[in-house]
Amino acid sequence: MKLKSTRLKRKVSHLTITCDLPIFKPFITLLANVIERHPKVFSITLNYNNADYTAKSGGYRPVEIRLERKQDNRWHICYITELTYIPTPFGHESTYAIDFDFSRGIGYQLGMTSEPIAAYGPLFSLWQRNFCRYHSYDTYQCKISIEES
């Protein structure tokens, strides 16, 4: 069964950011603020971390977001990955907890099989609300990596 997915976009001032699932304005604003500081780059990778997050005590999980500029000057969210620790015989290992892979059109949640990204709409909505809330609390430190065109 093939699920139909529509491209959704939101504009913030002169920027257009696209994604295959609905995007909340606060999340777009957060991304647009970063993009506007790097106007001439091809891609931006954002690594959000909380220094208090550990395998033992948990906390706010690390998040990686990759954005790429397309030829028509629109930005596309390639993926959003949230990481977690899982126990192994040798300690704890970092792995994907949630992965919204818009470039490949699939979503993943720890303990489940990958599914078409369209099935992840409700989880993505919840994730965006939570992430924006945590971000507003200054929970994360953000490392920005850029690639110039």
C-alpha positions in Angstrom: 0.0 0.0 0.0 1.4 3.3 -1.0 0.7 6.3 1.2 0.4 9.7 -0.4 2.4 12.4 1.2 2.1 16.1 0.4 4.9 18.6 0.7 4.0 21.2 3.3 5.8 24.5 3.7 5.8 27.5 5.9 7.2 30.9 5.2 8.9 33.1 7.7 9.7 36.5 6.3 11.5 35.7 3.1 12.4 32.1 3.9 10.5 29.0 2.9 11.1 25.8 4.8 9.6 22.5 3.5 8.9 19.2 5.1 6.6 16.2 4.3 4.6 16.7 7.5 2.9 19.7 9.1 5.3 22.1 10.7 4.4 24.3 13.6 5.2 28.0 13.4 7.3 28.1 16.6 9.5 25.4 15.2 9.9 27.1 11.8 10.7 30.4 13.6 13.4 28.6 15.7 14.9 27.1 12.5 14.6 30.4 10.5 16.5 32.3 13.2 19.5 30.0 12.6 19.2 30.0 8.8 19.1 33.8 8.7 22.4 34.0 10.5 24.0 31.8 7.7 22.5 33.2 4.5 25.0 31.8 2.0 25.4 28.2 3.0 24.2 25.0 1.4 23.4 23.0 4.5 23.1 23.5 8.3 23.3 20.7 10.9 22.1 21.6 14.4 23.2 19.4 17.3 21.3 20.2 20.5 22.7 18.7 23.7 21.9 19.0 27.4 25.0 18.6 29.6 22.9 17.0 32.3 21.7 14.1 30.1 23.3 10.8 31.0 22.6 7.1 30.5 22.0 6.7 34.3 19.8 9.7 35.1 18.2 10.4 31.7 17.0 13.9 30.9 16.6 15.9 27.8 17.9 13.8 24.9 20.3 15.0 22.3 18.7 16.1 19.0 20.2 16.5 15.5 18.5 18.4 12.7 19.8 18.8 9.2 18.6 21.4 6.7 19.6 21.8 3.1 19.0 24.6 0.7 17.5 23.5 -2.6 18.1 25.1 -6.0 14.9 27.2 -5.8 16.3 28.7 -2.6 13.9 26.8 -0.4 15.1 25.1 2.7 14.2 21.4 3.3 14.3 19.6 6.6 16.3 16.4 5.7 16.0 14.7 9.0 15.4 15.1 12.7 17.0 12.5 15.0 16.6 12.2 18.7 19.2 10.0 20.5 19.0 8.0 23.6 21.2 5.5 25.6 20.4 1.8 25.7 22.0 -0.7 27.9 24.5 -3.2 26.4 26.6 -5.9 28.0 29.5 -3.4 27.9 27.7 -0.4 29.3 25.4 2.1 27.5 25.4 2.9 23.8 23.8 5.9 22.1 21.2 5.0 19.5 18.2 6.5 17.7 15.1 7.0 19.8 13.1 8.8 17.1 14.1 9.5 13.5 12.1 11.6 11.1 14.0 11.0 7.9 12.3 13.2 5.4 14.9 12.7 2.7 14.1 9.0 2.6 10.5 9.3 3.5 10.6 7.1 6.5 10.1 7.4 10.2 11.5 5.2 13.0 10.9 4.9 16.7 13.0 2.7 19.0 11.6 -0.8 19.3 9.5 -0.5 16.2 10.1 -1.1 12.5 10.5 1.8 10.1 7.3 3.1 8.4 6.4 5.7 5.8 6.9 9.2 7.2 3.1 9.9 6.7 2.4 7.5 9.6 4.5 9.7 11.9 2.4 12.9 11.7 0.9 12.7 15.2 4.3 11.9 16.8 6.0 14.7 14.8 3.4 17.2 16.0 4.0 16.2 19.6 7.7 16.1 19.2 7.8 19.7 17.8 5.7 21.1 20.6 7.9 19.4 23.2 11.1 20.4 21.5 10.1 24.1 21.2 9.0 24.1 24.9 12.3 22.6 26.0 14.2 25.0 23.8 12.3 28.0 25.4 13.6 26.8 28.8 17.2 27.1 27.5 17.6 23.4 28.0 20.0 22.9 25.2 23.4 24.0 24.0 23.5 24.1 20.2 26.5 23.3 18.0 26.0 24.5 14.4 27.8 22.9 11.5 27.6 24.5 8.0 28.5 23.5 4.5 29.0 26.3 2.0 27.8 26.0 -1.5 
